[in-house]
Amino acid sequence: TSTQTYTLPADAAFRIYAIGDDDRIADIDLEVLDASGTVIGKDEDDQNVAIVAIRSGTAARRVSIKVNPYAMKGTVNDGFYSILIVRVDN
């Protein structure tokens, strides 16, 4: 499990993806927390791609992205993943 912090620009919608290494990670989970530590979005399904949609609001928003490789394939105990943050203009 790891956590990274980002500041998202104001007045925008975002989709945040955690994409697991398909050879090693069977299930990856994603939580997005606001500056006070409150969960504002999460994906806990049993896939190796997790997606959370959020809005930044009227001011820039600092968020922490927590990624957890929930289930590994076979007997491996490590893997790789990517975080992708996409701005969605409406």
Phi, psi and omega in degrees: 000136175218157180230135177231148183245137180224156171249120182264139179299158181288160172055048180213157175254147182224151166243130180247127182244141165242120186244117183275152174298112187296337179281341186233323185260120180272327185214124178237136180246154186220132172234141174242126183242146176278183185298335179271000178092006178280133178289123179251355175186146177205155177227115181234030178286186185255036179254167177261017168231124179246141183226132176230133176254131178218165172242149181276334182090193185281347177236161175304146185236124176272125181231152172250133181250116182253120182247131180231113173287093190293321181221133179258161178271138176059225183255010180290151179234012174215164181192182182237151176212163176238148170249132179234125178247119184244125174279130182249107178275129180264000000 
